[in-house]
Amino acid sequence: MSIHKLTAGSGYDYLTRQVAAFDVTAKGHVGLASYYTERGESPGVWVGSGMVRIDGLQAGDPVTAEQMWALFGVGMHPLAMQRLEQLSDDELSDENIRAATRLGAPFKVRDTQPNRFQVEVVRRFADLARSTNMGTADRRDVRAEVAREFFQAEHGRPPANERELAGAIAKLSRPPSQTVAGYDLTFSPIKSVSVLWAVADPQVAAAVERAHRAAVRDALRFIEANALYAREGPQGARQVNVRGLVGAAFTHRDSRAGDPDLHTHVAVANKVQTLGGRWLSIDGRVLFKAVVAASETYNTVLEHHLRDLLGVRFAERSDLDLRKPAVREIVGVDPELPVRWSARRQDIKALSAELAVQFQRDHGRPPTPVEALRLAQQATFGNPGCEA
């Protein structure tokens, strides 16, 4: 299982854009040939024990784009628009509108337009391009020149050295922080499971998908029992228990490169109800710390379900990098197939390397470990879309 934040506004939107125009129940499981020609995905469904506190919806109901916009886009009740339409003209008081639409405090959606530094850099790029063939070194020099001017204006002195200048460039280039609307938990089985699912007959493939969905449910229960809290009081000083998560689960069946890749995104709303009835934000620190434990829960339970449903056996791969944790794969699946069907992963590695080279050109130094991690995330999530 992996995790990354979803931002308010349109940060969640790639999930709903991946949804098929037709219901998966009409399509059923398709063979491998049809798999590559029918790229639609099944609609999401609402999940989580916190759904019992969402009037008008329950776990298992289909997710609509309007509901996603209301909850993840602006932090309102997912049925806010529908509930507003049901109010008569005589009922359109501020109090009734709040009661119909609010789910705690609405999100503050910040302006994501380019900042003053970025605008000035682009303007000077354009001026330079009119008089010369601008290269990478020219862009680096322009960016450094503008950063020096902004640093001087803020601190009353020029940057003391290249390291301070590089830090200023990084800070000035950083996009404005956005309100966290939720967390995308992505549950991906080991590659041999996706391979078995892709090449199997419909009955076996359906069993693999049932096992995967059951493992996702069990992992979510683990998170609700062990890693889901809110904070209240001044500066969030007090950690409090909550009634369960509110999430939308989207099961996808291939990667953006078209490789077979059965996986499920669970968009967990940053809205949880305390035992006292208040809707507050999730304590994200605890959630991030539980990623490894939740991932191991998913992997262990998935193996258990597949063993019970299909009788398959798992064993640790002996040909993998010994510096990494052991991976248990299905016995009998050709190890070459997962490699051939990992084009997306290879693309990410190649793009990460390109971004690291470009970073060194722009800043005159290699990226730090933290910066390298951000570059890898940019390679993976750079364009809104499915990350697996």
C-alpha positions as CSV (number, residue, x, y, z in Angstrom):
1,M,0.0,0.0,0.0
2,S,1.2,3.5,-0.8
3,I,-0.2,6.8,0.3
4,H,-0.1,10.4,-0.9
5,K,-2.1,13.5,-0.1
6,L,-5.0,14.8,-2.2
7,T,-5.4,18.5,-2.3
8,A,-8.6,20.5,-2.2
9,G,-9.8,22.0,-5.5
10,S,-9.1,19.6,-8.3
11,G,-6.4,17.5,-6.6
12,Y,-8.7,14.5,-6.4
13,D,-10.0,14.7,-9.9
14,Y,-7.9,12.0,-11.6
15,L,-9.8,9.3,-9.8
16,T,-13.2,10.3,-11.3
17,R,-11.6,10.9,-14.7
18,Q,-10.5,7.2,-14.8
19,V,-14.1,6.0,-14.3
20,A,-15.7,4.1,-17.2
21,A,-18.7,5.4,-19.1
22,F,-20.4,2.0,-18.7
23,D,-20.9,-0.1,-15.6
24,V,-18.4,-2.9,-15.0
25,T,-21.2,-5.3,-14.0
26,A,-22.3,-5.2,-17.6
27,K,-18.8,-5.9,-18.9
28,G,-17.7,-8.6,-16.5
29,H,-14.2,-9.9,-16.7
30,V,-12.7,-9.7,-20.2
31,G,-9.9,-11.7,-21.8
32,L,-6.4,-10.4,-22.2
33,A,-7.0,-9.2,-25.8
34,S,-10.1,-7.2,-24.9
35,Y,-8.3,-6.0,-21.8
36,Y,-6.1,-3.8,-24.0
37,T,-8.9,-2.4,-26.2
38,E,-11.5,-1.7,-23.5
39,R,-9.8,0.7,-21.2
40,G,-12.8,1.8,-19.2
41,E,-12.8,1.3,-15.4
42,S,-15.6,0.5,-13.0
43,P,-17.3,3.4,-11.1
44,G,-16.1,4.0,-7.5
45,V,-18.1,2.9,-4.5
46,W,-18.3,4.5,-1.0
47,V,-16.5,2.6,1.7
48,G,-15.7,2.9,5.4
49,S,-17.6,2.5,8.7
50,G,-17.8,6.3,8.8
51,M,-20.4,6.2,6.1
52,V,-23.1,5.5,8.6
53,R,-22.7,9.2,9.6
54,I,-23.3,10.4,6.1
55,D,-27.1,11.0,5.7
56,G,-28.4,9.7,2.3
57,L,-25.5,7.5,1.4
58,Q,-24.1,4.1,2.6
59,A,-21.1,1.9,2.0
60,G,-21.4,0.2,-1.4
61,D,-23.3,3.1,-3.1
62,P,-21.7,4.3,-6.4
63,V,-19.7,7.4,-6.3
64,T,-20.5,10.3,-8.7
65,A,-18.3,13.1,-9.9
66,E,-20.7,15.7,-8.2
67,Q,-20.3,13.9,-4.9
68,M,-16.5,13.8,-5.2
69,W,-16.4,17.5,-6.0
70,A,-18.6,18.3,-3.0
71,L,-16.6,16.2,-0.5
72,F,-13.0,16.3,-1.8
73,G,-13.2,19.5,-3.8
74,V,-14.7,21.9,-1.2
75,G,-15.2,19.8,2.0
76,M,-19.0,19.8,2.0
77,H,-21.5,16.9,2.5
78,P,-21.2,14.7,-0.6
79,L,-24.9,15.2,-1.3
80,A,-24.7,19.0,-0.7
81,M,-26.1,20.0,-4.1
82,Q,-28.9,17.5,-4.0
83,R,-29.9,18.5,-0.5
84,L,-29.9,22.2,-1.5
85,E,-32.2,21.5,-4.4
86,Q,-34.7,19.8,-2.0
87,L,-35.0,23.0,0.1
88,S,-38.1,25.1,-0.7
89,D,-37.8,28.9,-1.2
90,D,-39.1,29.4,2.3
91,E,-36.4,27.2,3.8
92,L,-33.4,29.0,2.1
93,S,-32.1,30.5,5.4
94,D,-28.4,30.6,6.2
95,E,-29.0,28.1,9.0
96,N,-30.8,25.6,6.7
97,I,-28.2,26.0,4.0
98,R,-25.4,25.2,6.5
99,A,-27.3,22.3,7.8
100,A,-27.8,20.9,4.3
101,T,-24.3,21.3,3.0
102,R,-21.7,21.5,5.8
103,L,-19.6,18.6,7.1
104,G,-17.5,20.5,9.5
105,A,-15.5,23.4,8.2
106,P,-15.3,23.8,4.4
107,F,-11.9,23.5,2.8
108,K,-9.9,26.7,2.0
109,V,-9.0,26.3,-1.6
110,R,-6.0,28.5,-2.3
111,D,-5.0,30.2,-5.5
112,T,-2.7,28.0,-7.6
113,Q,-1.8,30.6,-10.2
114,P,2.0,31.1,-10.8
115,N,3.6,33.3,-8.1
116,R,5.4,36.6,-8.7
117,F,8.8,34.9,-9.0
118,Q,7.6,32.4,-11.6
119,V,5.9,35.2,-13.6
120,E,9.0,37.3,-13.7
121,V,11.2,34.4,-14.7
122,V,8.9,33.5,-17.6
123,R,8.8,37.2,-18.7
124,R,12.6,37.4,-18.8
125,F,12.8,34.0,-20.6
126,A,10.5,35.6,-23.3
127,D,12.6,38.7,-23.5
128,L,15.8,36.7,-23.9
129,A,14.3,34.4,-26.5
130,R,13.6,37.3,-28.8
131,S,17.3,38.2,-29.0
132,T,19.1,34.8,-28.8
133,N,18.8,31.1,-29.0
134,M,18.2,30.4,-25.3
135,G,19.7,27.3,-23.9
136,T,19.6,25.5,-20.6
137,A,22.5,27.5,-19.2
138,D,20.7,30.8,-20.1
139,R,17.6,29.6,-18.3
140,R,19.6,28.8,-15.2
141,D,21.3,32.2,-15.3
142,V,18.0,34.0,-15.6
143,R,16.4,32.0,-12.8
144,A,19.4,32.8,-10.5
145,E,19.4,36.5,-11.4
146,V,15.7,36.8,-10.5
147,A,16.1,34.8,-7.3
148,R,19.0,37.1,-6.2
149,E,16.8,40.1,-6.8
150,F,13.9,38.6,-4.8
151,F,16.3,37.5,-2.0
152,Q,17.8,41.0,-1.8
153,A,14.3,42.6,-1.6
154,E,13.3,40.3,1.2
155,H,16.5,40.2,3.3
156,G,18.2,43.5,2.4
157,R,21.3,41.7,1.3
158,P,22.4,39.3,-1.6
159,P,22.6,35.6,-1.0
160,A,25.8,34.7,0.9
161,N,26.8,31.8,-1.3
162,E,25.6,29.4,-3.9
163,R,23.9,27.1,-1.4
164,E,21.8,30.0,0.0
165,L,20.9,31.0,-3.6
166,A,19.9,27.4,-4.4
167,G,17.7,27.4,-1.3
168,A,16.1,30.6,-2.4
169,I,15.3,29.3,-5.9
170,A,13.8,26.2,-4.4
171,K,11.6,28.2,-2.0
172,L,10.5,30.7,-4.6
173,S,9.7,28.0,-7.1
174,R,7.6,26.0,-4.7
175,P,3.9,26.0,-5.4
176,P,1.6,27.3,-2.7
177,S,0.5,24.8,-0.1
178,Q,-2.9,23.5,-0.5
179,T,-5.5,22.3,2.0
180,V,-5.4,18.5,2.4
181,A,-8.7,17.1,1.1
182,G,-7.8,13.5,1.8
183,Y,-5.4,10.7,1.3
184,D,-5.1,8.3,-1.7
185,L,-4.4,4.9,-0.3
186,T,-3.3,2.6,-3.3
187,F,-3.5,-1.1,-2.7
188,S,-1.5,-3.0,-5.3
189,P,-0.9,-6.8,-5.2
190,I,2.5,-8.2,-6.1
191,K,3.0,-8.6,-9.8
192,S,2.5,-12.3,-10.0
193,V,-1.1,-11.8,-8.7
194,S,-1.8,-9.3,-11.5
195,V,-0.3,-11.7,-14.0
196,L,-2.5,-14.6,-12.7
197,W,-5.5,-12.4,-12.9
198,A,-4.7,-11.2,-16.4
199,V,-4.1,-14.6,-18.0
200,A,-6.6,-16.7,-16.1
201,D,-10.0,-17.9,-17.2
202,P,-13.0,-15.7,-16.0
203,Q,-13.7,-17.9,-13.0
204,V,-10.2,-17.8,-11.6
205,A,-9.8,-14.1,-12.5
206,A,-13.0,-13.3,-10.6
207,A,-11.7,-15.2,-7.6
208,V,-8.5,-13.2,-7.7
209,E,-10.4,-9.9,-7.7
210,R,-12.6,-11.1,-4.8
211,A,-9.5,-11.9,-2.8
212,H,-8.0,-8.5,-3.6
213,R,-11.2,-6.6,-2.6
214,A,-11.4,-8.6,0.6
215,A,-7.8,-7.8,1.4
216,V,-8.5,-4.1,0.8
217,R,-11.5,-4.2,3.2
218,D,-9.4,-5.9,5.9
219,A,-6.6,-3.4,5.5
220,L,-9.1,-0.5,5.9
221,R,-10.5,-2.1,9.0
222,F,-6.9,-2.3,10.4
223,I,-6.4,1.4,9.7
224,E,-9.7,2.3,11.3
225,A,-8.9,0.3,14.4
226,N,-5.2,1.4,14.8
227,A,-4.4,4.5,12.8
228,L,-7.4,6.8,12.5
229,Y,-7.6,9.7,14.8
230,A,-8.4,13.4,14.8
231,R,-6.9,16.3,16.8
232,E,-8.8,19.1,18.6
233,G,-8.1,21.9,21.0
234,P,-5.5,24.7,20.6
235,Q,-2.9,23.8,18.0
236,G,-4.5,20.3,17.9
237,A,-3.0,19.4,21.3
238,R,-5.5,16.6,22.1
239,Q,-5.8,13.4,20.0
240,V,-9.3,12.0,19.9
241,N,-11.0,8.9,18.7
242,V,-13.3,8.9,15.7
243,R,-16.2,6.9,14.3
244,G,-14.5,5.5,11.1
245,L,-13.3,6.7,7.7
246,V,-15.3,8.0,4.8
247,G,-13.8,6.9,1.5
248,A,-14.3,6.2,-2.2
249,A,-12.8,3.1,-3.6
250,F,-11.8,2.9,-7.3
251,T,-10.6,-0.4,-8.7
252,H,-8.4,-0.1,-11.8
253,R,-7.1,-2.9,-13.9
254,D,-4.1,-1.5,-15.8
255,S,-1.3,1.0,-15.4
256,R,-1.0,4.2,-17.5
257,A,1.4,2.3,-19.7
258,G,-1.3,-0.3,-20.4
259,D,0.3,-3.1,-18.4
260,P,-2.0,-5.5,-16.5
261,D,-2.1,-4.1,-13.0
262,L,-5.0,-4.9,-10.7
263,H,-5.1,-2.2,-8.0
264,T,-7.5,-0.1,-5.9
265,H,-7.3,3.5,-5.0
266,V,-9.2,4.4,-1.8
267,A,-9.6,8.2,-1.5
268,V,-10.0,8.7,2.2
269,A,-11.7,12.0,3.0
270,N,-10.0,14.3,5.4
271,K,-13.3,14.4,7.3
272,V,-13.9,12.2,10.4
273,Q,-16.5,12.4,13.1
274,T,-15.4,12.4,16.7
275,L,-17.3,10.5,19.3
276,G,-18.7,13.8,20.4
277,G,-20.2,14.4,16.9
278,R,-17.8,17.0,15.5
279,W,-16.4,16.7,12.0
280,L,-12.6,17.3,12.1
281,S,-9.5,16.5,10.1
282,I,-7.5,13.3,10.2
283,D,-4.3,13.2,12.2
284,G,-2.2,12.5,9.2
285,R,1.0,11.8,11.1
286,V,-0.5,8.6,12.6
287,L,-1.8,7.6,9.2
288,F,1.5,7.9,7.5
289,K,3.3,6.0,10.3
290,A,0.9,3.1,9.8
291,V,1.6,2.7,6.1
292,V,4.0,-0.2,6.5
293,A,1.8,-2.1,8.9
294,A,-1.3,-1.5,6.8
295,S,0.6,-2.7,3.7
296,E,1.7,-5.8,5.4
297,T,-1.8,-6.5,6.5
298,Y,-3.1,-6.2,3.0
299,N,-0.3,-8.5,1.6
300,T,-0.8,-11.1,4.3
301,V,-4.6,-11.2,4.0
302,L,-4.5,-11.3,0.2
303,E,-2.2,-14.3,0.3
304,H,-4.5,-16.0,2.8
305,H,-7.6,-15.3,0.7
306,L,-5.9,-16.6,-2.5
307,R,-4.7,-19.7,-0.8
308,D,-8.3,-20.4,0.4
309,L,-10.0,-19.6,-2.8
310,L,-7.6,-21.0,-5.4
311,G,-5.2,-23.2,-3.5
312,V,-2.1,-21.3,-4.9
313,R,1.2,-21.4,-3.0
314,F,3.5,-18.5,-2.2
315,A,7.2,-18.5,-1.7
316,E,9.9,-15.9,-1.3
317,R,11.7,-15.0,-4.5
318,S,15.4,-16.0,-4.3
319,D,16.6,-14.0,-7.3
320,L,15.8,-10.5,-6.0
321,D,18.0,-7.8,-4.5
322,L,19.1,-9.1,-1.0
323,R,19.3,-5.5,0.2
324,K,15.5,-5.2,-0.1
325,P,12.8,-6.9,1.9
326,A,11.9,-10.4,0.7
327,V,8.9,-10.6,-1.7
328,R,6.6,-13.5,-1.7
329,E,5.3,-14.4,-5.1
330,I,2.9,-17.1,-6.5
331,V,4.7,-20.3,-7.2
332,G,4.5,-21.3,-10.9
333,V,4.1,-17.8,-12.4
334,D,6.9,-17.1,-14.9
335,P,9.0,-14.3,-13.3
336,E,9.6,-12.9,-16.8
337,L,6.0,-11.9,-17.2
338,P,5.9,-9.3,-14.4
339,V,9.1,-7.8,-15.8
340,R,7.7,-7.5,-19.3
341,W,4.5,-6.0,-17.8
342,S,6.3,-3.3,-15.8
343,A,6.8,-0.7,-18.4
344,R,5.3,2.0,-16.2
345,R,7.9,1.3,-13.5
346,Q,10.7,1.5,-16.0
347,D,9.3,4.7,-17.4
348,I,9.3,6.2,-13.9
349,K,12.9,5.2,-13.3
350,A,14.0,6.7,-16.6
351,L,12.1,10.0,-16.0
352,S,13.5,10.2,-12.4
353,A,17.0,9.9,-13.8
354,E,16.3,12.7,-16.3
355,L,14.9,15.0,-13.7
356,A,17.9,14.4,-11.5
357,V,20.2,15.3,-14.4
358,Q,18.2,18.5,-15.1
359,F,18.2,19.4,-11.4
360,Q,22.0,19.3,-11.3
361,R,22.2,21.4,-14.4
362,D,19.8,24.0,-13.0
363,H,21.3,24.1,-9.5
364,G,25.0,23.2,-10.0
365,R,24.7,20.3,-7.5
366,P,23.1,16.9,-7.2
367,P,19.7,16.7,-5.4
368,T,19.7,15.9,-1.7
369,P,17.9,12.7,-0.6
370,V,14.8,14.6,0.2
371,E,14.9,16.5,-3.2
372,A,15.6,13.1,-5.0
373,L,12.4,11.7,-3.3
374,R,10.4,14.7,-4.6
375,L,11.8,14.2,-8.1
376,A,10.7,10.6,-8.0
377,Q,7.3,11.7,-6.8
378,Q,7.2,14.2,-9.7
379,A,8.0,11.4,-12.1
380,T,5.2,9.3,-10.7
381,F,2.5,11.9,-10.1
382,G,3.7,14.7,-12.4
383,N,0.5,14.7,-14.5
384,P,-2.7,14.0,-12.6
385,G,-3.5,10.4,-13.2
386,C,-3.3,6.9,-11.9
387,E,-0.1,6.3,-10.1
388,A,0.3,2.6,-10.4
